[in-house]
Amino acid sequence: MDGFGGRDLDTIDDQEERISEINKRLAYLQWRRSTVENSIRKIVDVNKRQAEHDTLMQISEARGLAKQKWTQEIVADELCKPLELSKKFVQDFHEQEKREQETERKTVENHLKSLNKLKERVLSSPQGQSNPEIMARISNLERHLAA
């Protein structure tokens, strides 16, 4: 201790320096605390949104299953009922079936005519008479068309 209080000045400077250091640490800790709190809030928000999403998905799946079950019940109910067809529909169906059979018959008839013409050409040519394999194939086609 000098007459001017030199030692006291050193201690005051040290104390001010320590207070400044403590204030810096306090500011850093407050900053860390706010960043941690923000991180926690974000995590809580994400978890909350995920829980809401999961709940909506469960509700949606339950509704989907209920709708699927309802649809299956309707289909099963409709399949148990007899099919009601009007007389006109049945007549139109039979007429269409006859037209299709007639068209098929004419097509087979045309194919057979073509085969007969081909057969005549083959028989009239010298190569066709000497090749029994060609005649066998034509015969197989005729049998197939006749069936």
Salt bridges, closest charged atoms under 4 A:
GLU37 OE2 - ARG33 NE 3.09
GLU37 OE1 - ARG41 NH2 3.87
ASP54 OD1 - HIS53 ND1 3.84
ASP77 OD2 - LYS81 NZ 3.99
GLU78 OE2 - LYS81 NZ 3.13
ASP92 OD2 - LYS88 NZ 2.99
GLU102 OE2 - ARG105 NH2 2.30
GLU109 OE2 - ARG105 NH1 2.64
GLU133 OE2 - ARG137 NH2 3.09
GLU142 OE1 - LYS119 NZ 3.65
